[in-house]
């Protein structure tokens, strides 16, 4: 998934088996949902146009959730953006650097409305040539599934490249402390929060921030004149929700981003390029 995942279990012994099972979810979901792996289930789905393809539970849930967020955000979040990401140069496998060039001749005018789900048969149909990209949901889904494996241990932290799930208390018995990176000053924090039994995810225009495209404009959100966000942090019940909503709010900007937070019931902080802060009332600063 292009990142390092770490798990810390506080105050518990004999957790090795559960931790191994938690890490296995990352491997399974990457094997299923990667658009960079020619053998992944997602790649096979992307190659079948106009065909109802029966999907695994993992792939069906990831696509279903991504489409629900796309609908909620009016397309500011859209999993059919894979073709545009590939054409923009985000097409190298992170481990080997191998160039991934899809054989599908994608249409830049496709949208989430070109993907049809059949909940009874757990089938997915792509109505037009397109590339689904699940990067903004698959890692969060893996974090959530890993957290489910670790629930018996009550106090634990999962960090997958900044996608966090923090359960119970830290080793000192306090809620977990999470630093929010300053989007303009390397090595500094702009804020810190205290959370327990919640996920925290941040999207920003630093590092690989330019990979966030505005699906409605087919351009990099970090370089778009209309964008008013430098970073977005979301606190939610699960990492898949937090990651997807942070990505969408980065594209939407502060006003619509805060409205999105309210609609879906999450807490969040949006920092503008000029470092103005827009936040929900319930952000758990600490």
C-alpha positions in Angstrom: 0.0 0.0 0.0 3.0 2.2 -0.4 3.6 2.7 3.3 4.7 1.0 6.6 2.2 -0.3 9.0 2.9 -0.6 12.7 0.8 -2.1 15.5 1.3 -1.5 19.3 -0.6 -3.4 21.9 -0.4 -1.8 25.3 -0.3 -3.8 28.5 -1.0 -7.2 26.9 1.0 -10.4 26.4 0.4 -13.3 24.1 -1.0 -11.1 21.3 1.4 -12.3 18.6 -1.3 -14.5 16.8 -3.8 -11.6 16.8 -1.2 -9.2 15.5 -0.2 -11.6 12.8 -3.9 -11.9 11.7 -4.2 -8.1 11.8 -1.2 -7.6 9.5 -2.6 -10.3 7.2 -5.6 -8.1 6.4 -3.2 -5.5 4.9 -1.8 -8.2 2.6 -5.2 -9.5 1.6 -6.7 -6.2 0.9 -3.7 -5.0 -1.1 -3.7 -8.2 -3.2 -7.4 -7.6 -3.8 -7.7 -3.8 -4.3 -4.4 -2.6 -5.9 -4.6 -1.1 -9.3 -0.8 -1.5 -9.7 -0.9 -5.3 -9.4 -1.7 -7.0 -12.8 -3.0 -10.0 -10.9 -5.2 -8.2 -8.4 -9.0 -8.7 -8.3 -9.4 -5.0 -9.0 -7.2 -5.1 -12.1 -9.2 -8.0 -13.4 -12.5 -6.1 -12.8 -11.1 -3.0 -14.6 -10.5 -5.1 -17.7 -14.1 -6.3 -18.0 -16.5 -3.7 -19.4 -20.2 -4.2 -19.5 -20.0 -7.5 -17.6 -21.5 -8.2 -14.2 -18.5 -9.5 -12.3 -19.0 -11.3 -9.0 -16.7 -9.7 -6.5 -15.2 -10.9 -3.3 -16.5 -9.5 0.0 -13.5 -7.3 0.3 -13.7 -5.8 -3.2 -17.4 -5.4 -3.1 -17.4 -3.6 0.2 -14.5 -1.3 -0.9 -16.3 -0.3 -4.1 -19.7 0.0 -2.4 -18.3 2.3 0.2 -16.4 4.4 -2.3 -19.5 4.9 -4.4 -21.5 5.9 -1.3 -19.0 8.6 -0.5 -19.0 9.7 -4.2 -22.7 10.1 -4.1 -22.6 12.0 -0.7 -20.0 14.4 -2.1 -21.5 15.0 -5.5 -18.4 13.5 -7.1 -15.7 15.5 -5.2 -14.6 12.0 -4.2 -14.8 9.5 -7.1 -13.2 6.1 -7.4 -13.3 6.1 -11.2 -10.5 8.6 -11.3 -7.8 5.9 -11.8 -7.5 6.6 -15.5 -6.8 10.3 -15.0 -4.3 9.5 -12.2 -2.5 7.1 -14.5 -2.3 9.7 -17.3 -1.1 12.3 -14.7 1.9 10.1 -14.0 0.8 8.3 -10.8 1.4 4.9 -12.3 4.5 3.4 -10.7 4.5 0.4 -8.4 5.9 1.7 -5.2 8.0 -1.3 -4.3 9.7 -1.9 -7.7 9.2 1.4 -9.5 7.7 -0.6 -12.4 5.7 1.5 -14.8 2.0 0.4 -14.9 0.3 1.1 -18.2 -3.3 -0.1 -18.3 -4.6 -1.6 -21.6 -8.0 -0.1 -21.0 -8.6 3.0 -23.1 -10.3 5.1 -20.4 -12.6 8.0 -21.1 -11.9 11.2 -19.1 -15.7 11.8 -18.8 -16.5 8.7 -16.8 -17.8 9.0 -13.2 -19.0 7.0 -10.3 -22.4 6.8 -12.1 -20.8 4.4 -14.6 -20.4 1.7 -11.9 -23.4 -0.4 -11.1 -23.7 -2.7 -8.0 -25.9 -5.7 -7.6 -26.2 -6.3 -3.9 -28.0 -9.6 -4.2 -25.3 -11.2 -6.3 -22.4 -9.0 -5.0 -21.6 -8.2 -8.6 -20.0 -5.0 -10.0 -20.6 -3.8 -13.6 -18.5 -1.1 -15.3 -20.7 0.5 -17.9 -17.8 2.2 -19.7 -14.0 1.8 -20.0 -12.6 3.1 -16.7 -10.1 2.4 -14.0 -11.3 2.2 -10.4 -8.8 3.4 -7.9 -9.5 2.4 -4.3 -6.4 4.1 -2.8 -8.5 6.4 -0.6 -10.5 3.5 0.9 -8.4 0.3 0.8 -5.9 1.3 3.4 -8.6 2.5 5.8 -10.5 -0.7 5.3 -7.3 -2.6 6.1 -6.9 -0.6 9.3 -10.5 -1.2 10.3 -10.2 -5.0 9.7 -6.9 -5.1 11.7 -8.6 -3.2 14.5 -11.4 -5.8 14.5 -8.8 -8.6 15.0 -7.3 -6.7 18.0 -10.5 -5.8 19.8 -10.1 -8.4 22.6 -6.9 -6.5 23.7 -8.8 -3.2 24.3 -5.7 -1.0 24.3 -3.8 -0.7 21.0 -2.7 1.6 18.2 -2.5 0.9 14.4 -0.6 3.3 12.2 -0.6 2.7 8.4 1.3 5.7 7.0 -0.8 8.2 9.0 -4.1 6.3 8.8 -4.6 5.6 12.5 -6.9 3.6 14.7 -6.4 4.1 18.4 -8.2 1.9 20.9 -8.5 2.3 24.6 -5.6 3.9 26.3 -1.8 4.3 25.8 0.7 2.6 28.0 0.4 5.4 30.6 -3.4 4.8 30.8 -4.3 8.1 29.0 -6.1 8.6 25.7 -3.7 8.3 22.8 -2.1 11.6 21.7 -1.9 12.3 17.9 0.2 15.1 16.5 -1.1 16.8 13.3 1.7 17.8 11.0 2.2 21.4 10.1 1.5 21.6 6.4 4.2 24.3 5.8 7.0 23.8 8.4 8.8 20.5 8.3 9.2 18.8 11.6 6.6 20.8 13.4 3.1 20.1 14.5 0.2 22.5 14.0 -2.0 20.8 16.6 -2.4 17.7 18.7 -5.5 15.7 19.7 -6.4 13.0 22.2 -8.5 10.1 21.1 -9.7 6.7 22.2 -11.6 4.1 20.1 -11.5 6.3 17.1 -9.6 6.6 13.8 -7.6 9.7 12.6 -6.6 10.4 9.0 -5.0 13.4 7.4 -4.8 14.4 3.7 -2.3 17.2 2.8 -0.6 18.9 -0.1 2.8 17.9 1.2 4.8 14.8 0.1 2.4 12.9 -2.2 -0.4 15.5 -1.8 -0.5 16.2 -5.5 -1.9 12.8 -6.1 -5.3 14.1 -4.8 -7.1 15.0 -8.0 -10.4 16.9 -8.2 -12.5 14.4 -10.1 -14.9 17.1 -11.3 -12.1 19.0 -13.0 -9.5 16.3 -13.9 -6.7 18.2 -12.3 -4.5 17.9 -9.2 -6.5 19.4 -6.3 -3.2 20.7 -4.7 -2.6 22.8 -7.9 -6.1 23.9 -8.6 -7.0 27.6 -8.3 -10.2 26.8 -6.5 -8.6 24.7 -3.7 -8.5 26.3 -0.3 -7.0 23.4 1.8 -3.4 22.6 2.7 -4.4 19.8 5.0 -7.5 18.1 6.3 -7.6 15.9 9.4 -10.7 13.8 10.2 -11.6 11.9 13.4 -14.2 9.2 12.9 -15.4 5.9 14.1 -13.4 4.0 11.4 -10.3 4.6 9.3 -12.1 3.9 5.9 -14.6 6.7 6.7 -12.0 9.1 8.0 -9.6 8.6 5.0 -12.3 9.0 2.4 -13.9 12.0 4.0 -10.5 13.7 4.5 -9.8 13.2 0.8 -13.2 14.6 -0.2 -12.9 17.6 2.1 -9.5 18.4 0.7 -11.1 18.8 -2.7 -14.2 20.6 -1.4 -12.4 23.2 0.7 -13.4 24.6 4.2 -17.0 25.6 3.7 -18.3 22.5 1.9 -15.8 20.4 3.8 -17.3 21.4 7.2 -20.8 20.7 5.8 -19.7 17.3 4.8 -18.3 16.6 8.3 -21.6 17.5 9.8 -23.6 15.4 7.4 -21.6 12.2 8.0 -21.0 12.8 11.7 -17.3 13.2 12.0 -15.0 15.7 13.6 -12.4 17.5 11.5 -9.8 20.3 11.1 -9.2 22.0 7.7 -6.1 24.2 7.4 -6.0 26.6 4.4 -2.8 27.4 2.4 -2.6 30.6 4.4 -2.9 28.6 7.6 -6.4 29.6 8.5 -8.2 27.0 10.6 -11.7 25.7 10.1 -12.8 23.1 12.6 -15.8 21.3 14.0 -16.8 22.1 17.6 -16.0 18.5 18.8 -12.3 18.2 17.8 -10.7 16.5 20.8 -7.7 18.8 21.2 -5.4 17.8 24.0 
